[in-house]
Amino acid sequence: MNDFNRKVEDASARVSQTINDATQRLEKEIPEFIKYLNDEVVPAVRSHSTKALRTASQKLKDLADYMEQHPTK
């Protein structure tokens, strides 16, 4: 039984070490990820959103023009 307890403790220590290593790596990489989001992703999303809004605006204008030219009777 002592051997089993030692193996469980060793496994637990390895899991704890793995979690600790992962936590340290995340703490290091999260600020870099946030910087990437702010510097690259957000501007791209804004640019594409602006373009999409302009396209939608033009399509709505075209629809309004069409509706004015083809009134229902």
C-alpha positions, 0 to 999 in steps of 0.5 A: 500500500505504501508503494501505491501511495507513493505512486499517487503522490508522484502522479499528483506532483507531476500534475501539479507541476504541469499545471504550474508550468501551463499557468506560468506560460499563460501568464506570460503569453496572455499580454502578448495575445491581448496586444495582438488583438488590440493591434491587429484584430480590432483594427481589421474588424473595424475596417471590415465593419465600416466597409460593410456598413457603407455597402449596406447603406448604398444598397438601402439607397438603391432600394429606396431609389427603386421604390420611388421609381416603381410605386405600387398602384 
